[in-house]
């Protein structure tokens, strides 16, 4: 086994399989921003009226 030599440099280090702390932080910030926008859209008057109308029509549908 003394004849085997592992190459040095970037190719010999292996892959970078996980995210770093800064990548987790950026992902968390992006998820929170998306949640805030989605909350604003869903709680808007237009969407609320449309949801109420759709649910009302579904409940009044004949069987």
C-alpha positions in Angstrom: 0.0 0.0 0.0 3.0 2.3 0.1 2.7 2.8 -3.6 -0.7 4.5 -3.4 -0.5 8.3 -3.3 -3.5 10.5 -3.0 -3.3 13.5 -5.2 -3.2 16.9 -3.5 -5.1 20.0 -4.5 -8.7 20.7 -5.2 -9.4 17.4 -7.0 -8.2 15.3 -4.0 -10.2 17.1 -1.3 -13.6 15.5 -2.1 -16.9 17.3 -2.7 -18.5 20.1 -0.8 -21.8 18.3 -0.1 -23.3 20.6 2.5 -24.3 24.2 2.9 -22.3 26.6 5.0 -23.8 28.8 7.7 -24.0 31.8 5.5 -26.0 29.7 2.9 -28.4 28.6 5.6 -28.8 32.2 6.7 -29.5 33.4 3.1 -32.0 30.5 2.6 -33.8 31.4 5.9 -34.0 35.0 4.9 -35.4 34.1 1.5 -38.0 31.8 3.0 -39.1 34.4 5.5 -39.4 37.0 2.7 -41.5 34.6 0.6 -43.7 33.8 3.6 -44.3 37.5 4.2 -45.3 38.2 0.6 -47.5 35.1 0.5 -49.2 36.2 3.8 -49.9 39.7 2.3 -51.3 38.2 -0.9 -53.6 35.7 0.9 -54.9 38.2 3.5 -55.6 40.9 0.8 -59.2 41.8 0.2 -59.3 40.6 -3.3 -58.1 37.1 -2.5 -60.3 36.9 0.6 -63.4 37.8 -1.4 -62.5 35.2 -4.1 -61.9 32.5 -1.5 -65.2 33.2 0.2 -67.0 33.2 -3.1 -65.5 29.9 -4.2 -66.2 28.2 -0.8 -69.8 29.6 -0.9 -70.4 28.2 -4.3 -68.9 24.8 -3.4 -71.1 24.6 -0.3 -74.3 25.6 -2.2 -73.7 23.1 -5.0 -76.5 20.5 -5.4 -75.6 16.9 -4.8 
